[in-house]
Amino acid sequence: MLKNTSLLLACMAAVFSLQGCESFKVKFNPQDAAWTNKTGDTTLVLHGYMLDAHHKEISCDALARNAVLAPDTPYYREWIRVIDSPWRFKSSVDKHSQEFGRIAPYQQGCVFTFPDLPAGKWLIFMAMQHHIASSPLFINNHYAGSTNISDIYSTWAAIELKPEDGIIKKNVVLNKNPKIKDVPQSTGLNMPESHLTDWTAEEQSSLHFSIIPSIHAKDYKKK
């Protein structure tokens, strides 16, 4: 089982071993994901942030830790549906499905860099989390002290990379404003999908990134 992954993947891992009420309706086929192990020529640079109910931009910080890429196949979309299910118990994820994809570490400014990607359809998994001013913490309506850590806002998005792509810079924008009607949605999936937008000129000049090698998921547990 993968360790020390993004907060989103940690949420996934928490239910990997549970059996019960929510099951996978698609069987994992390793051949559908094998192409992700190839080395390609595309670098995907992601900048994540959230828009709150007042359309205020809130950036994640180092609490977000990592971002994850996985092949966009029906099985990996089942990850989203099963994990986001209201049922307490969920079927185990196929252990071989955890061997594919890439993981990139947090860089200052909520930036994540995935180099050497092959062309194909990918799913982006990201968890928006950040430090906040100290505030009361309640558990089951009972005061439990204070916290300076925000809730975890998990999100995902789909992107297709083409063979001719070089360095691609995309914003992963989780829009929490209920008045916005054009938030992407996918049938059967309740976990919010983020907008993907191109970096602005201001972002191009203010955001810095290093091409830190991303790690194949199949090798991550060895690190």
Solvent accessible surface area in square Angstrom, and as a share of the most:
residue,aa,sasa,rsa
1,M,119,0.53
2,L,17,0.08
3,K,146,0.62
4,N,108,0.56
5,T,4,0.03
6,S,0,0.00
7,L,29,0.15
8,L,1,0.01
9,L,4,0.02
10,A,45,0.35
11,C,53,0.32
12,M,2,0.01
13,A,20,0.16
14,A,71,0.55
15,V,20,0.11
16,F,8,0.03
17,S,80,0.52
18,L,62,0.31
19,Q,120,0.54
20,G,48,0.46
21,C,74,0.44
22,E,25,0.11
23,S,56,0.36
24,F,37,0.15
25,K,159,0.67
26,V,53,0.31
27,K,185,0.79
28,F,17,0.07
29,N,62,0.32
30,P,65,0.41
31,Q,152,0.68
32,D,70,0.36
33,A,0,0.00
34,A,50,0.39
35,W,58,0.20
36,T,0,0.00
37,N,55,0.28
38,K,132,0.56
39,T,108,0.63
40,G,14,0.14
41,D,131,0.68
42,T,2,0.01
43,T,14,0.08
44,L,0,0.00
45,V,0,0.00
46,L,0,0.00
47,H,12,0.05
48,G,0,0.00
49,Y,25,0.10
50,M,9,0.04
51,L,22,0.11
52,D,28,0.14
53,A,56,0.43
54,H,164,0.73
55,H,94,0.42
56,K,133,0.56
57,E,97,0.43
58,I,42,0.22
59,S,50,0.32
60,C,5,0.03
61,D,38,0.20
62,A,62,0.48
63,L,38,0.19
64,A,0,0.00
65,R,97,0.35
66,N,13,0.06
67,A,0,0.00
68,V,8,0.05
69,L,0,0.00
70,A,3,0.02
71,P,0,0.00
72,D,30,0.16
73,T,14,0.08
74,P,89,0.56
75,Y,11,0.04
76,Y,1,0.00
77,R,69,0.25
78,E,16,0.07
79,W,9,0.03
80,I,2,0.01
81,R,45,0.17
82,V,1,0.01
83,I,23,0.12
84,D,47,0.25
85,S,14,0.09
86,P,129,0.81
87,W,136,0.48
88,R,193,0.70
89,F,84,0.35
90,K,14,0.06
91,S,21,0.14
92,S,40,0.26
93,V,9,0.05
94,D,54,0.28
95,K,145,0.61
96,H,86,0.39
97,S,0,0.00
98,Q,18,0.08
99,E,62,0.28
100,F,25,0.10
101,G,1,0.01
102,R,8,0.03
103,I,2,0.01
104,A,0,0.00
105,P,43,0.27
106,Y,51,0.19
107,Q,20,0.09
108,Q,160,0.71
109,G,25,0.25
110,C,0,0.00
111,V,0,0.00
112,F,0,0.00
113,T,1,0.00
114,F,0,0.00
115,P,10,0.06
116,D,73,0.38
117,L,1,0.00
118,P,11,0.07
119,A,42,0.33
120,G,20,0.19
121,K,115,0.49
122,W,0,0.00
123,L,0,0.00
124,I,0,0.00
125,F,1,0.00
126,M,0,0.00
127,A,0,0.00
128,M,2,0.01
129,Q,15,0.07
130,H,25,0.11
131,H,97,0.44
132,I,64,0.33
133,A,88,0.69
134,S,82,0.53
135,S,39,0.25
136,P,86,0.54
137,L,68,0.34
138,F,120,0.50
139,I,101,0.51
140,N,128,0.66
141,N,145,0.74
142,H,133,0.59
143,Y,144,0.55
144,A,49,0.38
145,G,25,0.24
146,S,70,0.45
147,T,34,0.20
148,N,72,0.37
149,I,72,0.37
150,S,12,0.08
151,D,101,0.53
152,I,73,0.37
153,Y,60,0.23
154,S,22,0.14
155,T,0,0.00
156,W,2,0.01
157,A,1,0.00
158,A,36,0.28
159,I,20,0.10
160,E,98,0.44
161,L,3,0.01
162,K,107,0.45
163,P,111,0.70
164,E,134,0.60
165,D,34,0.18
166,G,39,0.38
167,I,100,0.51
168,I,33,0.17
169,K,51,0.22
170,K,43,0.18
171,N,3,0.02
172,V,0,0.00
173,V,8,0.05
174,L,2,0.01
175,N,18,0.09
176,K,84,0.36
177,N,19,0.10
178,P,103,0.65
179,K,165,0.70
180,I,55,0.28
181,K,179,0.76
182,D,102,0.53
183,V,29,0.17
184,P,38,0.24
185,Q,125,0.56
186,S,27,0.18
187,T,146,0.85
188,G,55,0.53
189,L,17,0.09
190,N,123,0.63
191,M,17,0.08
192,P,46,0.29
193,E,26,0.12
194,S,3,0.02
195,H,40,0.18
196,L,49,0.24
197,T,59,0.35
198,D,95,0.49
199,W,17,0.06
200,T,75,0.43
201,A,89,0.69
202,E,133,0.60
203,E,24,0.11
204,Q,92,0.41
205,S,84,0.54
206,S,68,0.44
207,L,28,0.14
208,H,146,0.65
209,F,56,0.23
210,S,65,0.42
211,I,92,0.46
212,I,64,0.33
213,P,99,0.63
214,S,17,0.11
215,I,46,0.23
216,H,43,0.19
217,A,6,0.05
218,K,74,0.31
219,D,39,0.20
220,Y,27,0.10
221,K,110,0.47
222,K,152,0.65
223,K,166,0.70
